[in-house]
């Protein structure tokens, strides 16, 4: 069939085929560079950080107050640059003895510290009063994680989400504002905080906005028996049926950038009772302090231990059991005589 086409058409077809192959290779190379290149901060955070915010207008604008109080950490880093943020959260969750489990009380105190360095690098350390916690370091597109008392280990970036960890570790102010269904603020004037000009607000109430639904891209949780246990179900009702009963405290906002710098908030929240039990209640205390704005030194990758070797029985169970696909099963090894049978061995022979 090739001989039926003139030489010019064959050369044209060959060039077209070569061009298609080269385009495919260039696309593959671009995709490879995009996957393995250093991760850049989300473009949405960079665009939102360029928006001018009136730090003095939170008292009269509920949407602006929500915009500032629930500002993502990626945007805070874009607005402030390198800085150090420290958050302390204490809560006590309790409910009456009318529930099937007899009633219980859960309390926890935790402290989170985030260092945002130049170039988008950051570290997160979280510890609680139950001797639990972790540390995470994100440097140069690589992530290192350790338990509170263990060594660092390098983790694959396609199986972890460092920005999400930072967001969850520093979500105390946003969570409090959400539980309060919008804090009602009063402008208390401009002061100086950590050498910066800031606007100080006092909390005068709650309910500035309606109930807010949680935004998540995670799949729904699968519970045993397709339903949570009674105690967990009551806690999940907090997001849908909770009612703030008492809030107080202060909030400090940076006058130049509009980013939240500090807060000291206390609140009491209640979930109405149902046919299965009494009302559940939550006491919450959240403190945030931001300092060293623009002064944080570059972060360095920590010393880490290589991943431990996996026993071959776990790494390759088929080989361990001598059941490799396509291979004949090896005969069982002859049992070695026991020490107790040494005297009987000559008689058996």
C-alpha positions in Angstrom: 0.0 0.0 0.0 2.9 2.4 0.7 4.2 2.1 -2.8 0.9 3.5 -4.2 1.5 6.9 -2.6 3.9 9.3 -4.2 7.2 10.1 -2.3 6.0 13.6 -1.4 2.9 12.3 0.3 4.9 9.7 2.2 7.3 12.4 3.4 4.3 14.6 4.5 2.7 11.7 6.4 6.0 10.9 8.1 6.5 14.6 9.2 2.9 14.7 10.5 3.5 11.5 12.5 6.8 12.9 13.9 5.1 16.1 14.9 2.3 14.2 16.8 4.9 12.1 18.6 6.9 15.2 19.6 3.8 17.0 20.8 2.9 14.0 22.9 6.3 13.8 24.4 6.3 17.6 25.2 2.9 17.2 26.9 4.2 14.2 29.0 7.3 16.2 29.9 5.2 19.2 30.9 3.0 17.0 33.0 6.0 15.3 34.6 7.5 18.7 35.6 4.2 19.9 36.9 3.8 16.8 39.1 7.3 16.7 40.5 7.9 20.5 40.7 7.8 22.4 44.0 4.2 23.0 45.0 3.1 26.6 44.7 0.6 28.3 47.1 -3.0 28.1 45.9 -3.7 30.8 43.4 -7.0 31.6 45.2 -5.2 32.6 48.4 -2.8 34.8 46.5 -5.7 36.5 44.7 -7.7 37.0 47.9 -4.7 38.4 49.6 -4.6 41.3 47.1 -8.1 42.4 48.1 -8.1 45.5 50.3 -9.9 44.9 53.6 -11.1 47.7 55.9 -9.9 46.6 59.4 -12.0 49.2 61.1 -15.3 48.1 59.5 -15.9 44.7 61.1 -18.4 46.0 63.7 -20.9 47.2 61.0 -20.4 44.6 58.3 -21.2 41.0 59.2 -19.8 39.6 55.9 -16.6 41.5 56.3 -16.3 40.2 59.9 -16.8 36.6 58.6 -14.2 37.3 55.9 -11.6 38.3 58.4 -12.4 36.0 61.3 -12.5 32.9 59.1 -9.6 33.8 56.9 -7.7 30.7 55.7 -4.1 30.3 56.9 -2.8 30.3 53.3 -4.2 33.8 52.9 -2.9 34.9 56.3 0.6 33.8 55.2 0.2 35.8 51.9 -0.9 38.9 53.8 1.6 38.9 56.7 4.6 37.1 55.2 6.9 35.2 57.5 5.5 35.1 61.1 4.9 33.0 64.1 1.4 32.0 65.3 0.5 30.3 68.5 -3.0 29.0 69.4 -4.3 27.5 72.7 -7.7 25.8 72.8 -9.5 24.4 75.8 -12.8 22.7 75.7 -15.1 20.6 77.9 -18.0 18.7 76.3 -20.6 17.1 78.7 -24.2 16.0 78.7 -26.7 14.5 81.2 -27.2 10.9 82.3 -30.3 10.5 80.1 -28.3 9.0 77.2 -27.9 5.3 76.7 -24.2 5.5 77.6 -25.1 7.0 81.0 -23.6 10.4 80.3 -20.0 11.4 79.9 -17.6 14.3 79.9 -14.7 14.9 77.6 -12.2 17.7 78.1 -9.0 18.6 76.2 -6.4 21.3 76.1 -4.1 21.7 73.1 -1.5 24.1 71.9 -0.5 24.6 68.2 2.5 26.6 67.0 3.0 27.5 63.3 6.1 29.1 61.8 5.6 30.6 58.4 8.9 31.1 56.7 9.9 32.8 53.4 9.0 31.1 50.1 5.9 29.4 51.4 7.8 27.0 53.8 6.2 26.4 57.2 6.3 24.1 60.3 3.5 23.0 62.5 3.7 21.7 66.1 0.7 20.5 68.0 0.6 19.0 71.6 -2.2 18.4 74.1 -2.5 17.6 77.7 -2.8 13.9 77.0 0.9 13.7 75.9 -0.1 13.4 72.3 0.9 15.5 69.3 3.0 15.8 66.2 5.4 18.0 64.2 5.3 18.7 60.5 7.9 20.6 58.4 7.2 21.7 54.9 10.5 22.9 53.2 11.4 23.1 49.6 8.4 21.0 48.4 9.3 18.2 50.8 7.4 17.2 54.0 8.8 15.7 57.2 6.6 14.4 60.0 7.3 13.1 63.5 5.3 12.1 66.5 5.7 14.3 69.6 8.6 12.2 71.0 9.8 10.3 67.9 12.3 11.1 65.1 11.4 12.8 61.8 10.5 10.8 58.8 10.2 12.0 55.2 6.8 11.5 53.7 5.6 11.3 50.1 3.9 14.5 49.0 1.2 12.7 47.1 -0.1 11.0 50.3 -0.2 14.0 52.6 -1.7 17.5 52.6 0.5 19.9 54.6 -1.6 23.1 53.9 -4.7 21.2 55.3 -2.7 20.2 58.4 -1.8 23.9 59.0 -5.3 25.0 58.4 -6.8 22.5 60.9 -4.1 23.3 63.5 -4.9 27.0 63.5 -8.7 26.9 63.0 -9.6 28.0 66.6 -10.8 31.5 65.7 -12.7 30.4 62.7 -14.4 27.6 64.6 -15.4 29.9 67.5 -16.9 32.4 65.1 -18.8 29.6 63.3 -20.2 28.2 66.6 -21.3 31.7 67.6 -23.1 32.0 64.3 -21.2 35.3 63.7 -19.6 37.3 66.5 -21.1 40.7 67.2 -18.1 43.1 67.5 -17.6 46.6 68.9 -14.7 48.7 67.7 -12.6 49.6 70.8 -10.1 51.8 69.0 -6.6 51.5 67.5 -3.7 50.3 69.6 -0.1 49.0 69.0 0.4 45.3 69.2 3.8 43.6 68.6 5.0 46.9 67.1 2.2 47.0 64.6 -0.9 49.3 64.3 -4.0 47.2 65.0 -7.7 47.6 65.6 -9.1 46.1 68.8 -12.6 44.7 69.0 -14.6 43.5 72.0 -17.2 40.8 71.6 -20.7 42.0 72.6 -22.9 39.1 71.4 -23.5 36.4 68.9 -25.9 35.5 66.0 -24.7 38.1 63.5 -25.2 35.5 60.8 -27.3 32.4 60.2 -26.1 28.8 60.6 -23.2 28.0 58.4 -22.8 24.6 56.7 -19.4 23.0 56.7 -17.6 23.0 53.4 -15.5 19.9 52.7 -14.4 17.9 49.7 -13.9 14.7 51.7 -16.2 11.7 51.2 -18.9 11.0 53.9 -17.8 9.0 56.9 -18.9 5.3 57.0 -20.1 4.3 60.4 -20.5 0.7 61.7 -24.1 -0.3 61.1 -24.5 2.8 58.9 -25.0 5.0 61.9 -22.8 6.5 64.6 -23.0 5.5 68.2 -25.3 7.6 70.5 -22.4 9.6 72.0 -20.9 10.5 68.6 -24.3 11.3 67.2 -24.9 13.9 69.9 -21.5 15.5 69.2 -22.3 15.6 65.5 -25.5 17.5 66.2 -23.4 20.4 67.5 -22.8 21.7 64.0 -26.5 21.5 63.1 -28.5 22.2 66.3 -26.1 24.1 68.6 -27.2 27.3 70.1 -24.7 29.8 71.6 -25.7 30.9 75.0 -22.8 33.1 76.2 -19.7 34.5 74.5 -17.2 37.2 75.5 -13.6 38.2 74.7 -11.5 40.4 72.3 -10.2 40.2 68.7 -7.2 42.1 67.3 -7.0 42.8 63.5 -3.9 44.1 61.7 -4.7 47.6 60.4 -2.5 47.4 57.4 -3.4 43.9 56.0 -6.7 43.1 57.6 -5.5 39.8 58.9 -6.4 38.6 62.4 -3.5 38.8 64.8 -4.9 37.8 68.2 -8.0 36.8 70.1 -9.1 35.7 73.5 -12.6 34.2 73.4 -14.7 32.3 75.8 -18.1 30.8 75.0 -20.8 28.3 76.1 -22.8 26.4 73.6 -25.7 24.1 73.9 -27.4 21.4 71.9 -31.1 21.0 72.7 -32.2 17.7 74.2 -34.1 15.1 72.2 -36.2 12.0 72.9 -33.0 10.0 73.7 -31.4 12.3 76.3 -30.8 15.7 77.9 -29.2 18.7 76.3 -25.4 18.5 75.6 -23.2 21.5 76.4 -19.8 22.7 75.4 -17.4 25.2 77.1 -14.8 26.6 74.8 -11.8 28.9 75.3 -9.6 30.0 72.4 -6.5 32.2 72.5 -4.4 33.3 69.5 -1.2 35.3 69.5 0.8 36.3 66.3 4.3 37.8 66.6 7.6 38.1 64.7 5.8 39.3 61.6 8.5 39.6 58.9 11.2 38.4 61.2 11.0 34.6 60.9 14.2 33.1 59.6 14.3 30.6 56.7 13.3 27.0 57.7 15.6 24.1 57.2 14.9 20.5 56.5 15.3 18.5 59.8 17.5 15.5 60.3 15.3 12.5 59.6 15.6 8.7 59.8 15.2 6.5 56.7 12.1 4.4 56.6 12.4 1.1 58.4 12.8 -2.0 56.3 9.7 -4.1 56.1 10.0 -7.9 56.8 9.7 -9.9 53.7 6.7 -11.7 55.1 4.8 -8.4 55.0 6.4 -7.0 51.9 5.8 -10.1 49.8 3.4 -12.5 51.5 3.0 -14.8 48.5 6.7 -15.4 48.4 6.8 -15.9 52.2 4.1 -18.6 51.9 5.8 -20.1 48.8 2.7 -19.4 46.7 4.1 -17.1 44.0 1.8 -16.9 40.9 2.9 -19.4 38.3 5.5 -21.1 40.5 5.2 -24.6 41.8 4.7 -24.9 45.5 7.9 -25.9 47.2 7.7 -29.1 49.3 7.5 -28.7 53.0 10.9 -28.7 54.7 11.8 -31.8 56.7 11.3 -31.5 60.4 14.4 -31.5 62.4 14.5 -34.0 65.2 14.0 -32.7 68.7 16.6 -33.0 71.4 14.3 -35.3 73.4 14.3 -37.8 70.4 18.0 -38.1 70.0 18.2 -41.4 71.9 15.3 -42.9 70.0 16.8 -42.0 66.6 19.2 -45.1 66.3 16.4 -47.5 67.1 14.2 -46.0 64.4 16.9 -46.4 61.8 
